[in-house]
Amino acid sequence: MIKSELVEKLAEENPHLFQRDIENIVNAILDEIGDAMARGDRVELRGFGAFSVKNRPARIGRNPRTGEQVDVSEKYVPQFKAGKEIRERLNRD
């Protein structure tokens, strides 16, 4: 599902709201999650999961084509851990 499909689905389920308002709400939520992660904060949505930032330290890598050593700088990557309710939904028999 992409963001526009999410907005459409929410608009169908909430006909009393304008689609542009729903789009603004979805954008605000996603922006706030992104801003919190940029600050290094953890974002937890109960029943859904937790977004956090993981530090990958600098290391020496290899260029797969030439085999020569390459310095890979330190970086931060987003991480998501699914919540218990989502895992249970996915693994229903």
Backbone as XML, in Angstrom:
<?xml version="1.0"?>
<chain id="A" units="angstrom">
  <residue number="1" name="MET">
    <atom name="N" x="0.851" y="-1.174" z="0.000"/>
    <atom name="CA" x="0.000" y="0.000" z="0.000"/>
    <atom name="C" x="0.894" y="1.233" z="0.000"/>
  </residue>
  <residue number="2" name="ILE">
    <atom name="N" x="0.570" y="2.171" z="-0.851"/>
    <atom name="CA" x="1.312" y="3.426" z="-0.877"/>
    <atom name="C" x="0.494" y="4.504" z="-0.171"/>
  </residue>
  <residue number="3" name="LYS">
    <atom name="N" x="1.118" y="5.643" z="0.063"/>
    <atom name="CA" x="0.481" y="6.692" z="0.869"/>
    <atom name="C" x="-0.851" y="7.140" z="0.272"/>
  </residue>
  <residue number="4" name="SER">
    <atom name="N" x="-0.926" y="7.302" z="-1.047"/>
    <atom name="CA" x="-2.176" y="7.749" z="-1.662"/>
    <atom name="C" x="-3.288" y="6.714" z="-1.480"/>
  </residue>
  <residue number="5" name="GLU">
    <atom name="N" x="-2.940" y="5.426" z="-1.501"/>
    <atom name="CA" x="-3.938" y="4.382" z="-1.265"/>
    <atom name="C" x="-4.422" y="4.421" z="0.182"/>
  </residue>
  <residue number="6" name="LEU">
    <atom name="N" x="-3.513" y="4.698" z="1.113"/>
    <atom name="CA" x="-3.889" y="4.837" z="2.513"/>
    <atom name="C" x="-4.869" y="5.994" z="2.693"/>
  </residue>
  <residue number="7" name="VAL">
    <atom name="N" x="-4.587" y="7.119" z="2.054"/>
    <atom name="CA" x="-5.471" y="8.291" z="2.148"/>
    <atom name="C" x="-6.847" y="7.956" z="1.575"/>
  </residue>
  <residue number="8" name="GLU">
    <atom name="N" x="-6.885" y="7.281" z="0.436"/>
    <atom name="CA" x="-8.164" y="6.896" z="-0.173"/>
    <atom name="C" x="-8.956" y="5.971" z="0.747"/>
  </residue>
  <residue number="9" name="LYS">
    <atom name="N" x="-8.290" y="4.995" z="1.337"/>
    <atom name="CA" x="-8.947" y="4.038" z="2.235"/>
    <atom name="C" x="-9.533" y="4.761" z="3.445"/>
  </residue>
  <residue number="10" name="LEU">
    <atom name="N" x="-8.746" y="5.667" z="4.028"/>
    <atom name="CA" x="-9.240" y="6.429" z="5.182"/>
    <atom name="C" x="-10.400" y="7.340" z="4.795"/>
  </residue>
  <residue number="11" name="ALA">
    <atom name="N" x="-10.365" y="7.896" z="3.590"/>
    <atom name="CA" x="-11.462" y="8.746" z="3.113"/>
    <atom name="C" x="-12.744" y="7.932" z="2.940"/>
  </residue>
  <residue number="12" name="GLU">
    <atom name="N" x="-12.612" y="6.690" z="2.448"/>
    <atom name="CA" x="-13.785" y="5.823" z="2.303"/>
    <atom name="C" x="-14.399" y="5.491" z="3.650"/>
  </residue>
  <residue number="13" name="GLU">
    <atom name="N" x="-13.539" y="5.243" z="4.642"/>
    <atom name="CA" x="-14.018" y="4.867" z="5.968"/>
    <atom name="C" x="-14.524" y="6.061" z="6.776"/>
  </residue>
  <residue number="14" name="ASN">
    <atom name="N" x="-14.170" y="7.281" z="6.359"/>
    <atom name="CA" x="-14.580" y="8.499" z="7.069"/>
    <atom name="C" x="-15.153" y="9.504" z="6.080"/>
  </residue>
  <residue number="15" name="PRO">
    <atom name="N" x="-16.376" y="9.244" z="5.572"/>
    <atom name="CA" x="-16.944" y="10.119" z="4.538"/>
    <atom name="C" x="-17.249" y="11.542" z="5.040"/>
  </residue>
  <residue number="16" name="HIS">
    <atom name="N" x="-17.276" y="11.739" z="6.352"/>
    <atom name="CA" x="-17.539" y="13.068" z="6.898"/>
    <atom name="C" x="-16.310" y="13.978" z="6.853"/>
  </residue>
  <residue number="17" name="LEU">
    <atom name="N" x="-15.142" y="13.430" z="6.473"/>
    <atom name="CA" x="-13.913" y="14.213" z="6.371"/>
    <atom name="C" x="-13.542" y="14.414" z="4.906"/>
  </residue>
  <residue number="18" name="PHE">
    <atom name="N" x="-12.960" y="15.568" z="4.620"/>
    <atom name="CA" x="-12.478" y="15.833" z="3.272"/>
    <atom name="C" x="-11.181" y="15.060" z="3.036"/>
  </residue>
  <residue number="19" name="GLN">
    <atom name="N" x="-10.980" y="14.615" z="1.792"/>
    <atom name="CA" x="-9.790" y="13.843" z="1.467"/>
    <atom name="C" x="-8.521" y="14.676" z="1.684"/>
  </residue>
  <residue number="20" name="ARG">
    <atom name="N" x="-8.577" y="15.977" z="1.384"/>
    <atom name="CA" x="-7.383" y="16.823" z="1.573"/>
    <atom name="C" x="-7.021" y="16.939" z="3.048"/>
  </residue>
  <residue number="21" name="ASP">
    <atom name="N" x="-8.043" y="16.926" z="3.946"/>
    <atom name="CA" x="-7.758" y="16.969" z="5.380"/>
    <atom name="C" x="-7.104" y="15.671" z="5.842"/>
  </residue>
  <residue number="22" name="ILE">
    <atom name="N" x="-7.592" y="14.549" z="5.338"/>
    <atom name="CA" x="-6.999" y="13.251" z="5.676"/>
    <atom name="C" x="-5.559" y="13.194" z="5.182"/>
  </residue>
  <residue number="23" name="GLU">
    <atom name="N" x="-5.322" y="13.707" z="3.972"/>
    <atom name="CA" x="-3.963" y="13.725" z="3.432"/>
    <atom name="C" x="-3.046" y="14.578" z="4.307"/>
  </residue>
  <residue number="24" name="ASN">
    <atom name="N" x="-3.543" y="15.717" z="4.780"/>
    <atom name="CA" x="-2.749" y="16.575" z="5.676"/>
    <atom name="C" x="-2.441" y="15.865" z="6.990"/>
  </residue>
  <residue number="25" name="ILE">
    <atom name="N" x="-3.400" y="15.114" z="7.511"/>
    <atom name="CA" x="-3.199" y="14.380" z="8.766"/>
    <atom name="C" x="-2.148" y="13.289" z="8.580"/>
  </residue>
  <residue number="26" name="VAL">
    <atom name="N" x="-2.276" y="12.514" z="7.507"/>
    <atom name="CA" x="-1.307" y="11.444" z="7.240"/>
    <atom name="C" x="0.089" y="12.034" z="7.068"/>
  </residue>
  <residue number="27" name="ASN">
    <atom name="N" x="0.198" y="13.126" z="6.305"/>
    <atom name="CA" x="1.503" y="13.772" z="6.109"/>
    <atom name="C" x="2.073" y="14.279" z="7.426"/>
  </residue>
  <residue number="28" name="ALA">
    <atom name="N" x="1.223" y="14.847" z="8.278"/>
    <atom name="CA" x="1.695" y="15.360" z="9.568"/>
    <atom name="C" x="2.221" y="14.227" z="10.449"/>
  </residue>
  <residue number="29" name="ILE">
    <atom name="N" x="1.526" y="13.105" z="10.462"/>
    <atom name="CA" x="1.965" y="11.960" z="11.266"/>
    <atom name="C" x="3.302" y="11.435" z="10.757"/>
  </residue>
  <residue number="30" name="LEU">
    <atom name="N" x="3.408" y="11.236" z="9.453"/>
    <atom name="CA" x="4.651" y="10.709" z="8.885"/>
    <atom name="C" x="5.807" y="11.687" z="9.058"/>
  </residue>
  <residue number="31" name="ASP">
    <atom name="N" x="5.533" y="12.981" z="8.911"/>
    <atom name="CA" x="6.572" y="14.000" z="9.116"/>
    <atom name="C" x="7.056" y="13.996" z="10.554"/>
  </residue>
  <residue number="32" name="GLU">
    <atom name="N" x="6.139" y="13.857" z="11.490"/>
    <atom name="CA" x="6.531" y="13.856" z="12.905"/>
    <atom name="C" x="7.354" y="12.615" z="13.248"/>
  </residue>
  <residue number="33" name="ILE">
    <atom name="N" x="6.990" y="11.478" z="12.688"/>
    <atom name="CA" x="7.788" y="10.264" z="12.896"/>
    <atom name="C" x="9.194" y="10.475" z="12.343"/>
  </residue>
  <residue number="34" name="GLY">
    <atom name="N" x="9.286" y="11.032" z="11.136"/>
    <atom name="CA" x="10.587" y="11.299" z="10.526"/>
    <atom name="C" x="11.407" y="12.299" z="11.316"/>
  </residue>
  <residue number="35" name="ASP">
    <atom name="N" x="10.757" y="13.364" z="11.807"/>
    <atom name="CA" x="11.462" y="14.372" z="12.610"/>
    <atom name="C" x="11.980" y="13.778" z="13.910"/>
  </residue>
  <residue number="36" name="ALA">
    <atom name="N" x="11.161" y="12.955" z="14.558"/>
    <atom name="CA" x="11.579" y="12.333" z="15.815"/>
    <atom name="C" x="12.770" y="11.414" z="15.587"/>
  </residue>
  <residue number="37" name="MET">
    <atom name="N" x="12.737" y="10.654" z="14.501"/>
    <atom name="CA" x="13.862" y="9.766" z="14.208"/>
    <atom name="C" x="15.110" y="10.559" z="13.861"/>
  </residue>
  <residue number="38" name="ALA">
    <atom name="N" x="14.948" y="11.695" z="13.180"/>
    <atom name="CA" x="16.099" y="12.537" z="12.846"/>
    <atom name="C" x="16.762" y="13.088" z="14.114"/>
  </residue>
  <residue number="39" name="ARG">
    <atom name="N" x="15.959" y="13.284" z="15.164"/>
    <atom name="CA" x="16.507" y="13.732" z="16.458"/>
    <atom name="C" x="17.124" y="12.575" z="17.233"/>
  </residue>
  <residue number="40" name="GLY">
    <atom name="N" x="16.937" y="11.346" z="16.743"/>
    <atom name="CA" x="17.469" y="10.170" z="17.424"/>
    <atom name="C" x="16.486" y="9.550" z="18.390"/>
  </residue>
  <residue number="41" name="ASP">
    <atom name="N" x="15.238" y="10.023" z="18.385"/>
    <atom name="CA" x="14.213" y="9.484" z="19.278"/>
    <atom name="C" x="13.645" y="8.181" z="18.721"/>
  </residue>
  <residue number="42" name="ARG">
    <atom name="N" x="13.038" y="7.415" z="19.600"/>
    <atom name="CA" x="12.352" y="6.176" z="19.235"/>
    <atom name="C" x="10.862" y="6.481" z="19.182"/>
  </residue>
  <residue number="43" name="VAL">
    <atom name="N" x="10.165" y="5.982" z="18.176"/>
    <atom name="CA" x="8.724" y="6.202" z="18.031"/>
    <atom name="C" x="8.038" y="4.855" z="18.159"/>
  </residue>
  <residue number="44" name="GLU">
    <atom name="N" x="7.159" y="4.737" z="19.156"/>
    <atom name="CA" x="6.458" y="3.479" z="19.381"/>
    <atom name="C" x="4.972" y="3.684" z="19.191"/>
  </residue>
  <residue number="45" name="LEU">
    <atom name="N" x="4.370" y="2.881" z="18.317"/>
    <atom name="CA" x="2.932" y="2.882" z="18.093"/>
    <atom name="C" x="2.405" y="1.566" z="18.638"/>
  </residue>
  <residue number="46" name="ARG">
    <atom name="N" x="1.776" y="1.609" z="19.803"/>
    <atom name="CA" x="1.329" y="0.388" z="20.495"/>
    <atom name="C" x="0.495" y="-0.486" z="19.580"/>
  </residue>
  <residue number="47" name="GLY">
    <atom name="N" x="0.829" y="-1.762" z="19.540"/>
    <atom name="CA" x="0.110" y="-2.720" z="18.720"/>
    <atom name="C" x="0.590" y="-2.769" z="17.285"/>
  </residue>
  <residue number="48" name="PHE">
    <atom name="N" x="1.340" y="-1.761" z="16.856"/>
    <atom name="CA" x="1.830" y="-1.731" z="15.476"/>
    <atom name="C" x="3.317" y="-2.026" z="15.421"/>
  </residue>
  <residue number="49" name="GLY">
    <atom name="N" x="4.108" y="-1.217" z="16.123"/>
    <atom name="CA" x="5.539" y="-1.444" z="16.118"/>
    <atom name="C" x="6.314" y="-0.230" z="16.580"/>
  </residue>
  <residue number="50" name="ALA">
    <atom name="N" x="7.614" y="-0.329" z="16.504"/>
    <atom name="CA" x="8.486" y="0.746" z="16.973"/>
    <atom name="C" x="9.512" y="1.085" z="15.899"/>
  </residue>
  <residue number="51" name="PHE">
    <atom name="N" x="9.684" y="2.376" z="15.667"/>
    <atom name="CA" x="10.685" y="2.895" z="14.749"/>
    <atom name="C" x="11.834" y="3.435" z="15.579"/>
  </residue>
  <residue number="52" name="SER">
    <atom name="N" x="13.053" y="3.098" z="15.195"/>
    <atom name="CA" x="14.210" y="3.613" z="15.904"/>
    <atom name="C" x="15.336" y="3.843" z="14.902"/>
  </residue>
  <residue number="53" name="VAL">
    <atom name="N" x="16.422" y="4.419" z="15.409"/>
    <atom name="CA" x="17.577" y="4.711" z="14.578"/>
    <atom name="C" x="18.747" y="3.879" z="15.072"/>
  </residue>
  <residue number="54" name="LYS">
    <atom name="N" x="19.424" y="3.219" z="14.149"/>
    <atom name="CA" x="20.564" y="2.373" z="14.491"/>
    <atom name="C" x="21.824" y="2.991" z="13.903"/>
  </residue>
  <residue number="55" name="ASN">
    <atom name="N" x="22.884" y="2.990" z="14.683"/>
    <atom name="CA" x="24.162" y="3.530" z="14.233"/>
    <atom name="C" x="24.991" y="2.403" z="13.622"/>
  </residue>
  <residue number="56" name="ARG">
    <atom name="N" x="25.476" y="2.639" z="12.419"/>
    <atom name="CA" x="26.413" y="1.706" z="11.783"/>
    <atom name="C" x="27.777" y="2.384" z="11.775"/>
  </residue>
  <residue number="57" name="PRO">
    <atom name="N" x="28.723" y="1.866" z="12.529"/>
    <atom name="CA" x="30.036" y="2.525" z="12.620"/>
    <atom name="C" x="30.807" y="2.455" z="11.306"/>
  </residue>
  <residue number="58" name="ALA">
    <atom name="N" x="31.816" y="3.315" z="11.207"/>
    <atom name="CA" x="32.683" y="3.320" z="10.026"/>
    <atom name="C" x="33.406" y="1.979" z="9.932"/>
  </residue>
  <residue number="59" name="ARG">
    <atom name="N" x="33.696" y="1.569" z="8.701"/>
    <atom name="CA" x="34.352" y="0.283" z="8.497"/>
    <atom name="C" x="35.104" y="0.305" z="7.176"/>
  </residue>
  <residue number="60" name="ILE">
    <atom name="N" x="35.883" y="-0.715" z="6.970"/>
    <atom name="CA" x="36.568" y="-0.909" z="5.697"/>
    <atom name="C" x="35.763" y="-1.928" z="4.891"/>
  </residue>
  <residue number="61" name="GLY">
    <atom name="N" x="35.319" y="-1.519" z="3.712"/>
    <atom name="CA" x="34.570" y="-2.412" z="2.838"/>
    <atom name="C" x="35.385" y="-2.761" z="1.607"/>
  </residue>
  <residue number="62" name="ARG">
    <atom name="N" x="34.788" y="-3.495" z="0.712"/>
    <atom name="CA" x="35.459" y="-3.876" z="-0.537"/>
    <atom name="C" x="34.570" y="-3.516" z="-1.722"/>
  </residue>
  <residue number="63" name="ASN">
    <atom name="N" x="35.194" y="-3.010" z="-2.753"/>
    <atom name="CA" x="34.497" y="-2.779" z="-4.009"/>
    <atom name="C" x="34.300" y="-4.149" z="-4.658"/>
  </residue>
  <residue number="64" name="PRO">
    <atom name="N" x="33.062" y="-4.583" z="-4.885"/>
    <atom name="CA" x="32.840" y="-5.932" z="-5.410"/>
    <atom name="C" x="33.376" y="-6.129" z="-6.836"/>
  </residue>
  <residue number="65" name="ARG">
    <atom name="N" x="33.486" y="-5.069" z="-7.585"/>
    <atom name="CA" x="33.963" y="-5.199" z="-8.962"/>
    <atom name="C" x="35.477" y="-5.326" z="-9.032"/>
  </residue>
  <residue number="66" name="THR">
    <atom name="N" x="36.177" y="-4.444" z="-8.270"/>
    <atom name="CA" x="37.637" y="-4.439" z="-8.356"/>
    <atom name="C" x="38.313" y="-5.159" z="-7.203"/>
  </residue>
  <residue number="67" name="GLY">
    <atom name="N" x="37.612" y="-5.341" z="-6.089"/>
    <atom name="CA" x="38.185" y="-5.999" z="-4.925"/>
    <atom name="C" x="39.029" y="-5.081" z="-4.050"/>
  </residue>
  <residue number="68" name="GLU">
    <atom name="N" x="39.166" y="-3.811" z="-4.443"/>
    <atom name="CA" x="39.989" y="-2.906" z="-3.640"/>
    <atom name="C" x="39.241" y="-2.447" z="-2.397"/>
  </residue>
  <residue number="69" name="GLN">
    <atom name="N" x="39.991" y="-2.074" z="-1.360"/>
    <atom name="CA" x="39.398" y="-1.634" z="-0.101"/>
    <atom name="C" x="38.812" y="-0.232" z="-0.257"/>
  </residue>
  <residue number="70" name="VAL">
    <atom name="N" x="37.675" y="-0.027" z="0.409"/>
    <atom name="CA" x="36.986" y="1.258" z="0.361"/>
    <atom name="C" x="36.605" y="1.631" z="1.785"/>
  </residue>
  <residue number="71" name="ASP">
    <atom name="N" x="36.832" y="2.892" z="2.152"/>
    <atom name="CA" x="36.394" y="3.375" z="3.466"/>
    <atom name="C" x="34.902" y="3.671" z="3.411"/>
  </residue>
  <residue number="72" name="VAL">
    <atom name="N" x="34.150" y="3.047" z="4.300"/>
    <atom name="CA" x="32.716" y="3.292" z="4.404"/>
    <atom name="C" x="32.518" y="4.100" z="5.679"/>
  </residue>
  <residue number="73" name="SER">
    <atom name="N" x="31.940" y="5.287" z="5.540"/>
    <atom name="CA" x="31.793" y="6.170" z="6.690"/>
    <atom name="C" x="30.655" y="5.724" z="7.608"/>
  </residue>
  <residue number="74" name="GLU">
    <atom name="N" x="30.656" y="6.271" z="8.802"/>
    <atom name="CA" x="29.604" y="5.991" z="9.778"/>
    <atom name="C" x="28.277" y="6.506" z="9.233"/>
  </residue>
  <residue number="75" name="LYS">
    <atom name="N" x="27.198" y="5.786" z="9.531"/>
    <atom name="CA" x="25.881" y="6.240" z="9.099"/>
    <atom name="C" x="24.809" y="5.763" z="10.071"/>
  </residue>
  <residue number="76" name="TYR">
    <atom name="N" x="23.682" y="6.400" z="9.994"/>
    <atom name="CA" x="22.520" y="6.041" z="10.791"/>
    <atom name="C" x="21.449" y="5.516" z="9.851"/>
  </residue>
  <residue number="77" name="VAL">
    <atom name="N" x="20.822" y="4.405" z="10.236"/>
    <atom name="CA" x="19.804" y="3.787" z="9.396"/>
    <atom name="C" x="18.520" y="3.593" z="10.211"/>
  </residue>
  <residue number="78" name="PRO">
    <atom name="N" x="17.362" y="3.738" z="9.556"/>
    <atom name="CA" x="16.105" y="3.499" z="10.255"/>
    <atom name="C" x="15.900" y="2.011" z="10.499"/>
  </residue>
  <residue number="79" name="GLN">
    <atom name="N" x="15.246" y="1.712" z="11.611"/>
    <atom name="CA" x="14.968" y="0.320" z="11.961"/>
    <atom name="C" x="13.515" y="0.242" z="12.422"/>
  </residue>
  <residue number="80" name="PHE">
    <atom name="N" x="12.833" y="-0.827" z="12.052"/>
    <atom name="CA" x="11.448" y="-1.040" z="12.468"/>
    <atom name="C" x="11.328" y="-2.409" z="13.104"/>
  </residue>
  <residue number="81" name="LYS">
    <atom name="N" x="10.681" y="-2.457" z="14.242"/>
    <atom name="CA" x="10.399" y="-3.739" z="14.888"/>
    <atom name="C" x="8.883" y="-3.845" z="15.041"/>
  </residue>
  <residue number="82" name="ALA">
    <atom name="N" x="8.304" y="-4.861" z="14.429"/>
    <atom name="CA" x="6.858" y="-5.059" z="14.466"/>
    <atom name="C" x="6.388" y="-5.370" z="15.874"/>
  </residue>
  <residue number="83" name="GLY">
    <atom name="N" x="5.201" y="-4.874" z="16.210"/>
    <atom name="CA" x="4.608" y="-5.135" z="17.513"/>
    <atom name="C" x="3.959" y="-6.506" z="17.573"/>
  </residue>
  <residue number="84" name="LYS">
    <atom name="N" x="3.597" y="-6.896" z="18.773"/>
    <atom name="CA" x="3.032" y="-8.226" z="19.002"/>
    <atom name="C" x="1.725" y="-8.431" z="18.229"/>
  </residue>
  <residue number="85" name="GLU">
    <atom name="N" x="0.840" y="-7.438" z="18.237"/>
    <atom name="CA" x="-0.453" y="-7.594" z="17.556"/>
    <atom name="C" x="-0.283" y="-7.782" z="16.054"/>
  </residue>
  <residue number="86" name="ILE">
    <atom name="N" x="0.643" y="-7.056" z="15.438"/>
    <atom name="CA" x="0.878" y="-7.201" z="14.001"/>
    <atom name="C" x="1.456" y="-8.586" z="13.705"/>
  </residue>
  <residue number="87" name="ARG">
    <atom name="N" x="2.405" y="-9.035" z="14.510"/>
    <atom name="CA" x="2.983" y="-10.371" z="14.292"/>
    <atom name="C" x="1.913" y="-11.443" z="14.412"/>
  </residue>
  <residue number="88" name="GLU">
    <atom name="N" x="1.013" y="-11.302" z="15.389"/>
    <atom name="CA" x="-0.053" y="-12.291" z="15.556"/>
    <atom name="C" x="-1.022" y="-12.271" z="14.374"/>
  </residue>
  <residue number="89" name="ARG">
    <atom name="N" x="-1.330" y="-11.076" z="13.857"/>
    <atom name="CA" x="-2.209" y="-10.978" z="12.693"/>
    <atom name="C" x="-1.610" y="-11.657" z="11.482"/>
  </residue>
  <residue number="90" name="LEU">
    <atom name="N" x="-0.313" y="-11.486" z="11.295"/>
    <atom name="CA" x="0.356" y="-12.074" z="10.145"/>
    <atom name="C" x="0.456" y="-13.593" z="10.231"/>
  </residue>
  <residue number="91" name="ASN">
    <atom name="N" x="0.457" y="-14.130" z="11.440"/>
    <atom name="CA" x="0.669" y="-15.561" z="11.628"/>
    <atom name="C" x="-0.578" y="-16.300" z="12.096"/>
  </residue>
  <residue number="92" name="ARG">
    <atom name="N" x="-1.742" y="-15.766" z="11.793"/>
    <atom name="CA" x="-2.994" y="-16.476" z="12.104"/>
    <atom name="C" x="-3.097" y="-17.715" z="11.251"/>
  </residue>
  <residue number="93" name="ASP">
    <atom name="N" x="-3.651" y="-18.744" z="11.847"/>
    <atom name="CA" x="-3.868" y="-19.979" z="11.065"/>
    <atom name="C" x="-5.254" y="-20.010" z="10.474"/>
  </residue>
</chain>
